[in-house]
């Protein structure tokens, strides 16, 4: 795994955690959360896909 891939994976993991927290607090709907996660996957192209 290259340094760029590692950085992208860590950034993606942190963003997914933040999305989950925002959704749990009611700031994001499930639809917004899913759309944002897809956009993150498209931009960062993580090699490790988290549930």
DSSP file (Angstrom, degrees, kcal/mol; ACC not computed):
  #  RESIDUE AA STRUCTURE BP1 BP2  ACC     N-H-->O    O-->H-N    N-H-->O    O-->H-N    TCO  KAPPA ALPHA  PHI   PSI    X-CA   Y-CA   Z-CA
    1    1 A X              0   0    0      0, 0.0     2,-0.0     0, 0.0     0, 0.0   0.000 360.0 360.0 360.0 129.8    0.0    0.0    0.0
    2    2 A X     >  -     0   0    0      1,-0.1     4,-2.3     4,-0.0     5,-0.2  -0.287 360.0-106.7 -79.7 168.7    1.4    3.3   -1.0
    3    3 A X  H  > S+     0   0    0      1,-0.2     4,-2.5     2,-0.2     5,-0.2   0.879 121.0  52.6 -62.8 -38.9    1.5    6.4    1.2
    4    4 A X  H  > S+     0   0    0      2,-0.2     4,-2.7     1,-0.2    -1,-0.2   0.913 109.3  48.8 -64.3 -43.3   -1.3    8.0   -0.8
    5    5 A X  H  > S+     0   0    0      2,-0.2     4,-2.6     1,-0.2    42,-0.3   0.908 111.5  49.9 -63.1 -41.5   -3.5    5.0   -0.5
    6    6 A X  H  X S+     0   0    0     -4,-2.3     4,-2.5     2,-0.2     5,-0.2   0.930 112.0  47.5 -62.5 -45.6   -2.9    4.9    3.3
    7    7 A X  H  X S+     0   0    0     -4,-2.5     4,-2.6     1,-0.2     5,-0.2   0.923 112.8  48.8 -61.1 -45.4   -3.7    8.6    3.6
    8    8 A X  H  X S+     0   0    0     -4,-2.7     4,-2.6     1,-0.2    -2,-0.2   0.902 111.6  49.8 -62.5 -41.4   -6.9    8.2    1.5
    9    9 A X  H  X S+     0   0    0     -4,-2.6     4,-2.6     2,-0.2    -2,-0.2   0.916 112.8  46.1 -64.3 -43.5   -8.0    5.2    3.6
   10   10 A X  H  X S+     0   0    0     -4,-2.5     4,-2.3     2,-0.2    -2,-0.2   0.901 113.7  48.7 -67.0 -40.2   -7.4    7.0    6.9
   11   11 A X  H  X S+     0   0    0     -4,-2.6     4,-2.4    -5,-0.2    -2,-0.2   0.915 112.6  48.7 -63.7 -43.1   -9.2   10.1    5.6
   12   12 A X  H  X S+     0   0    0     -4,-2.6     4,-2.6    -5,-0.2     5,-0.2   0.922 110.4  50.5 -62.5 -45.1  -12.1    8.0    4.4
   13   13 A X  H  X S+     0   0    0     -4,-2.6     4,-2.0     1,-0.2    -2,-0.2   0.911 112.3  47.0 -60.9 -43.2  -12.3    6.1    7.7
   14   14 A X  H  X S+     0   0    0     -4,-2.3     4,-2.2     1,-0.2    -1,-0.2   0.903 112.5  49.5 -65.5 -41.0  -12.4    9.4    9.6
   15   15 A X  H  X S+     0   0    0     -4,-2.4     4,-2.5     2,-0.2    -2,-0.2   0.886 109.6  51.1 -66.2 -39.1  -15.0   10.9    7.3
   16   16 A X  H  X S+     0   0    0     -4,-2.6     4,-2.2     2,-0.2    -1,-0.2   0.901 110.2  50.1 -65.3 -40.4  -17.3    7.8    7.5
   17   17 A X  H  X S+     0   0    0     -4,-2.0     4,-2.1    -5,-0.2    -2,-0.2   0.922 111.0  49.0 -62.0 -43.8  -17.1    8.0   11.3
   18   18 A X  H  X S+     0   0    0     -4,-2.2     4,-2.6     1,-0.2    -2,-0.2   0.895 109.4  52.2 -64.0 -40.6  -18.0   11.7   11.2
   19   19 A X  H  X S+     0   0    0     -4,-2.5     4,-2.5     1,-0.2    -1,-0.2   0.914 108.7  50.7 -60.9 -42.8  -20.9   11.0    8.9
   20   20 A X  H  X S+     0   0    0     -4,-2.2     4,-2.4     1,-0.2    -2,-0.2   0.905 111.1  48.3 -62.5 -41.5  -22.2    8.3   11.3
   21   21 A X  H  X S+     0   0    0     -4,-2.1     4,-1.9     2,-0.2    -2,-0.2   0.918 111.8  48.9 -65.0 -43.6  -22.0   10.8   14.2
   22   22 A X  H  <>S+     0   0    0     -4,-2.6     5,-2.3     1,-0.2     6,-0.9   0.895 112.7  48.0 -63.8 -39.5  -23.8   13.5   12.3
   23   23 A X  H ><5S+     0   0    0     -4,-2.5     3,-0.9     4,-0.2    -1,-0.2   0.903 110.3  51.9 -67.1 -40.4  -26.5   11.1   11.3
   24   24 A X  H 3<5S+     0   0    0     -4,-2.4    -1,-0.2     1,-0.3    -2,-0.2   0.839 109.5  49.9 -64.5 -32.9  -26.9    9.8   14.9
   25   25 A X  T 3<5S-     0   0    0     -4,-1.9    -1,-0.3    -5,-0.2    -2,-0.2   0.533 118.4-112.9 -84.2  -6.3  -27.2   13.4   16.1
   26   26 A X  T < 5S+     0   0    0     -3,-0.9    -3,-0.2    -4,-0.5    -2,-0.1   0.585  85.6 117.1  88.9  10.5  -29.9   14.1   13.5
   27   27 A X  S   <S+     0   0    0     -5,-2.3     2,-0.4    -6,-0.2    -4,-0.2   0.718  77.2  39.5 -82.0 -21.1  -27.9   16.6   11.4
   28   28 A X  S    S-     0   0    0     -6,-0.9    -2,-0.2    -9,-0.1     2,-0.1  -0.971  77.8-133.3-127.8 143.1  -28.0   14.4    8.3
   29   29 A X     >  -     0   0    0     -2,-0.4     4,-2.4     1,-0.1     5,-0.2  -0.451  33.6-106.5 -83.1 167.7  -30.7   12.2    6.9
   30   30 A X  H  > S+     0   0    0      1,-0.2     4,-2.3     2,-0.2     5,-0.2   0.871 122.2  52.9 -61.8 -37.1  -30.0    8.6    5.9
   31   31 A X  H  > S+     0   0    0      2,-0.2     4,-2.5     1,-0.2    -1,-0.2   0.923 109.7  47.1 -65.7 -44.4  -30.2    9.7    2.2
   32   32 A X  H  > S+     0   0    0      1,-0.2     4,-2.5     2,-0.2    -2,-0.2   0.893 111.5  51.9 -63.5 -39.6  -27.7   12.5    2.7
   33   33 A X  H  X S+     0   0    0     -4,-2.4     4,-2.4     2,-0.2    -2,-0.2   0.929 111.6  46.0 -63.1 -45.7  -25.4   10.2    4.6
   34   34 A X  H  X S+     0   0    0     -4,-2.3     4,-2.3     2,-0.2    -2,-0.2   0.910 113.5  49.0 -64.1 -43.1  -25.5    7.6    1.7
   35   35 A X  H  X S+     0   0    0     -4,-2.5     4,-1.9     1,-0.2    -1,-0.2   0.907 112.5  47.9 -63.8 -41.9  -25.0   10.2   -0.9
   36   36 A X  H  X S+     0   0    0     -4,-2.5     4,-2.4     2,-0.2    -2,-0.2   0.893 110.1  51.9 -66.9 -40.2  -22.0   11.8    0.9
   37   37 A X  H  X S+     0   0    0     -4,-2.4     4,-2.6     2,-0.2    -2,-0.2   0.913 108.9  50.8 -63.1 -42.2  -20.4    8.4    1.5
   38   38 A X  H  X S+     0   0    0     -4,-2.3     4,-2.2     1,-0.2    -1,-0.2   0.903 110.1  50.1 -61.3 -40.6  -20.7    7.6   -2.3
   39   39 A X  H  X S+     0   0    0     -4,-1.9     4,-2.4     2,-0.2    -2,-0.2   0.901 110.4  49.6 -65.3 -40.8  -19.1   10.9   -3.1
   40   40 A X  H  X S+     0   0    0     -4,-2.4     4,-3.1     2,-0.2     5,-0.5   0.916 110.3  50.5 -62.7 -43.1  -16.2   10.2   -0.6
   41   41 A X  H  X S+     0   0    0     -4,-2.6     4,-1.7     1,-0.2    -2,-0.2   0.892 111.8  48.7 -61.7 -39.2  -15.7    6.8   -2.2
   42   42 A X  H  < S+     0   0    0     -4,-2.2    -2,-0.2    -5,-0.2    -1,-0.2   0.921 118.1  38.8 -67.2 -43.6  -15.6    8.3   -5.6
   43   43 A X  H  < S+     0   0    0     -4,-2.4    -2,-0.2     1,-0.1    -3,-0.2   0.911 127.5  30.7 -75.0 -43.6  -13.1   11.0   -4.6
   44   44 A X  H  < S-     0   0    0     -4,-3.1    -3,-0.2    -5,-0.2    -2,-0.2   0.717  83.4-153.2 -92.5 -22.3  -10.8    9.1   -2.3
   45   45 A X     <  -     0   0    0     -4,-1.7    -4,-0.1    -5,-0.5    -3,-0.1   0.947  19.8-153.4  47.5  62.2  -11.1    5.6   -3.9
   46   46 A X        -     0   0    0    -38,-0.1    -1,-0.1    -5,-0.1     3,-0.1  -0.340  17.6-152.0 -67.6 145.5  -10.3    3.7   -0.7
   47   47 A X  S    S+     0   0    0    -42,-0.3     2,-0.6     1,-0.2    -1,-0.1   0.668  88.6  59.0 -88.0 -18.3   -8.8    0.3   -1.0
   48   48 A X  S    S-     0   0    0      2,-0.0     2,-0.6     0, 0.0    -1,-0.2  -0.945  77.3-157.3-111.1 111.7  -10.4   -0.7    2.4
   49   49 A X        -     0   0    0     -2,-0.6     2,-0.3    -3,-0.1   -40,-0.0  -0.799   9.4-153.5 -92.6 120.8  -14.2   -0.4    2.3
   50   50 A X              0   0    0     -2,-0.6    -2,-0.0     1,-0.1     0, 0.0  -0.645 360.0 360.0 -91.9 149.3  -15.6   -0.1    5.7
   51   51 A X              0   0    0     -2,-0.3    -1,-0.1     0, 0.0    -2,-0.0   0.502 360.0 360.0 -66.7 360.0  -19.2   -1.2    6.6
